[in-house]
């Protein structure tokens, strides 16, 4: 049977693994959305995705990625003009 210290350590480890990062680097953001680097930079340039610069690092806000997906999902739920005709 695991000791109390081991149980606490395992609980902490599970909590750390389940915490979503506030921001991520560009390659991680690309993997997160399943898009290429150039597409990500286009979305950043269009103001669709927020970034934070820390020194020479570009960090992409996770909330911004989620928001983009949500906006695009809602827009895809609306019928198109062709579908209405």
MIDOSE-1310 file (N, C-alpha, C; in nm, 2 decimals, decimal comma, always signed):
residues 85
xxxx	+0,08/-0,12/+0,00/+0,00/+0,00/+0,00/+0,09/+0,12/+0,00; +0,06/+0,22/-0,09/+0,14/+0,34/-0,09/+0,13/+0,43/+0,03; +0,24/+0,49/+0,07/+0,24/+0,58/+0,19/+0,17/+0,71/+0,15; +0,14/+0,78/+0,26/+0,07/+0,91/+0,24/+0,15/+1,01/+0,15
xxxx	+0,28/+1,01/+0,17/+0,37/+1,09/+0,09/+0,36/+1,06/-0,05; +0,36/+0,93/-0,08/+0,36/+0,88/-0,22/+0,22/+0,92/-0,28; +0,12/+0,90/-0,21/-0,02/+0,94/-0,26/-0,03/+1,09/-0,29; +0,03/+1,17/-0,20/+0,03/+1,32/-0,22/+0,11/+1,35/-0,35
xxxx	+0,22/+1,29/-0,36/+0,30/+1,31/-0,48/+0,23/+1,28/-0,61; +0,16/+1,16/-0,61/+0,09/+1,12/-0,73/-0,03/+1,21/-0,76; -0,09/+1,26/-0,65/-0,21/+1,36/-0,67/-0,15/+1,49/-0,73; -0,04/+1,54/-0,68/+0,02/+1,66/-0,74/+0,06/+1,64/-0,88
xxxx	+0,12/+1,53/-0,91/+0,16/+1,50/-1,05/+0,04/+1,50/-1,14; -0,07/+1,44/-1,10/-0,19/+1,43/-1,19/-0,25/+1,57/-1,21; -0,24/+1,66/-1,11/-0,30/+1,79/-1,12/-0,21/+1,87/-1,21; -0,08/+1,86/-1,21/+0,01/+1,93/-1,30/-0,01/+1,89/-1,44
xxxx	-0,04/+1,77/-1,46/-0,06/+1,72/-1,60/-0,19/+1,77/-1,66; -0,29/+1,79/-1,57/-0,42/+1,83/-1,62/-0,44/+1,99/-1,64; -0,34/+2,06/-1,59/-0,34/+2,21/-1,60/-0,30/+2,25/-1,74; -0,39/+2,32/-1,81/-0,36/+2,37/-1,95/-0,28/+2,49/-1,94
xxxx	-0,17/+2,50/-2,02/-0,09/+2,62/-2,02/-0,16/+2,75/-2,06; -0,12/+2,86/-2,01/-0,18/+2,99/-2,05/-0,14/+3,03/-2,19; -0,02/+2,99/-2,22/+0,04/+3,02/-2,35/+0,13/+2,91/-2,40; +0,16/+2,91/-2,53/+0,25/+2,81/-2,58/+0,33/+2,87/-2,70
xxxx	+0,44/+2,80/-2,73/+0,52/+2,85/-2,84/+0,46/+2,82/-2,97; +0,50/+2,88/-3,08/+0,44/+2,86/-3,21/+0,43/+2,72/-3,25; +0,54/+2,63/-3,24/+0,52/+2,49/-3,29/+0,41/+2,42/-3,21; +0,40/+2,44/-3,08/+0,29/+2,38/-3,00/+0,16/+2,43/-3,05
xxxx	+0,14/+2,56/-3,07/+0,02/+2,61/-3,12/-0,03/+2,55/-3,25; +0,07/+2,53/-3,34/+0,04/+2,47/-3,47/-0,01/+2,33/-3,45; +0,05/+2,25/-3,36/+0,01/+2,11/-3,33/-0,13/+2,12/-3,27; -0,15/+2,21/-3,18/-0,27/+2,22/-3,10/-0,39/+2,24/-3,20
xxxx	-0,37/+2,32/-3,30/-0,48/+2,35/-3,40/-0,47/+2,26/-3,52; -0,36/+2,19/-3,54/-0,35/+2,11/-3,66/-0,33/+2,19/-3,79; -0,26/+2,30/-3,78/-0,23/+2,39/-3,89/-0,08/+2,41/-3,91; -0,05/+2,46/-4,02/+0,09/+2,49/-4,05/+0,14/+2,62/-3,99
xxxx	+0,27/+2,64/-3,98/+0,33/+2,76/-3,93/+0,28/+2,89/-4,00; +0,28/+2,88/-4,14/+0,25/+3,00/-4,21/+0,10/+3,04/-4,19; +0,01/+2,94/-4,18/-0,13/+2,96/-4,15/-0,15/+3,03/-4,02; -0,07/+2,98/-3,92/-0,08/+3,04/-3,79/-0,04/+3,19/-3,79
xxxx	+0,07/+3,22/-3,87/+0,12/+3,36/-3,88/+0,02/+3,44/-3,95; -0,05/+3,39/-4,05/-0,16/+3,46/-4,12/-0,27/+3,50/-4,02; -0,31/+3,40/-3,94/-0,42/+3,43/-3,84/-0,37/+3,53/-3,74; -0,24/+3,53/-3,70/-0,19/+3,63/-3,61/-0,19/+3,76/-3,67
xxxx	-0,15/+3,77/-3,80/-0,15/+3,90/-3,87/-0,29/+3,96/-3,89; -0,39/+3,87/-3,90/-0,53/+3,92/-3,92/-0,59/+3,95/-3,79; -0,52/+3,93/-3,68/-0,58/+3,96/-3,55/-0,67/+3,85/-3,49; -0,67/+3,74/-3,56/-0,76/+3,63/-3,51/-0,70/+3,56/-3,39
xxxx	-0,57/+3,56/-3,37/-0,50/+3,49/-3,26/-0,41/+3,60/-3,20; -0,41/+3,60/-3,06/-0,33/+3,69/-2,98/-0,20/+3,62/-2,95; -0,10/+3,71/-2,95/+0,04/+3,66/-2,91/+0,09/+3,75/-2,80; +0,19/+3,70/-2,73/+0,27/+3,78/-2,63/+0,41/+3,76/-2,67
xxxx	+0,49/+3,87/-2,67/+0,63/+3,86/-2,70/+0,70/+3,87/-2,56; +0,79/+3,77/-2,53/+0,87/+3,77/-2,41/+1,02/+3,76/-2,46; +1,09/+3,87/-2,46/+1,22/+3,87/-2,52/+1,21/+3,83/-2,67; +1,28/+3,73/-2,72/+1,27/+3,69/-2,86/+1,17/+3,58/-2,88
xxxx	+1,10/+3,54/-2,77/+1,00/+3,43/-2,78/+0,87/+3,48/-2,82; +0,80/+3,42/-2,90/+0,66/+3,45/-2,93/+0,57/+3,34/-2,87; +0,48/+3,39/-2,78/+0,39/+3,29/-2,71/+0,25/+3,32/-2,76; +0,18/+3,21/-2,79/+0,05/+3,22/-2,84/-0,05/+3,19/-2,72
xxxx	-0,14/+3,28/-2,70/-0,23/+3,26/-2,59/-0,33/+3,14/-2,61; -0,34/+3,05/-2,52/-0,42/+2,93/-2,54/-0,57/+2,97/-2,55; -0,61/+3,07/-2,47/-0,75/+3,12/-2,47/-0,78/+3,17/-2,61; -0,69/+3,23/-2,68/-0,71/+3,29/-2,81/-0,73/+3,18/-2,91
xxxx	-0,65/+3,07/-2,90/-0,67/+2,95/-2,99/-0,81/+2,89/-2,97; -0,85/+2,87/-2,84/-0,98/+2,82/-2,82/-1,09/+2,91/-2,87; -1,07/+3,04/-2,85/-1,17/+3,14/-2,90/-1,18/+3,13/-3,06; -1,07/+3,12/-3,12/-1,07/+3,11/-3,27/-1,15/+2,98/-3,31
xxxx	-1,13/+2,87/-3,25/-1,20/+2,75/-3,29/-1,35/+2,77/-3,26; -1,38/+2,83/-3,15/-1,53/+2,85/-3,11/-1,59/+2,94/-3,22; -1,53/+3,05/-3,25/-1,58/+3,14/-3,35/-1,60/+3,07/-3,49; -1,50/+3,00/-3,53/-1,51/+2,93/-3,66/-1,62/+2,82/-3,65
xxxx	-1,63/+2,76/-3,54/-1,74/+2,65/-3,52/-1,87/+2,71/-3,54; -1,90/+2,83/-3,47/-2,03/+2,89/-3,47/-2,06/+2,94/-3,61; -1,96/+2,99/-3,68/-1,98/+3,04/-3,82/-2,01/+2,92/-3,91; -1,95/+2,81/-3,89/-1,98/+2,69/-3,98/-2,12/+2,63/-3,95
xxxx	-2,18/+2,66/-3,83/-2,31/+2,62/-3,80/-2,42/+2,70/-3,87; -2,39/+2,82/-3,92/-2,48/+2,90/-3,99/-2,50/+2,85/-4,13; -2,62/+2,85/-4,18/-2,64/+2,81/-4,32/-2,58/+2,91/-4,42; -2,53/+2,86/-4,52/-2,47/+2,95/-4,63/-2,58/+2,99/-4,72
xxxx	-2,56/+3,09/-4,80/-2,66/+3,14/-4,89/-2,70/+3,04/-4,99; -2,60/+2,95/-5,03/-2,62/+2,85/-5,13/-2,72/+2,74/-5,07; -2,70/+2,71/-4,94/-2,78/+2,61/-4,88/-2,92/+2,65/-4,86; -2,95/+2,79/-4,84/-3,08/+2,84/-4,82/-3,16/+2,84/-4,95
x	-3,10/+2,85/-5,06/-3,17/+2,86/-5,19/-3,23/+2,73/-5,23
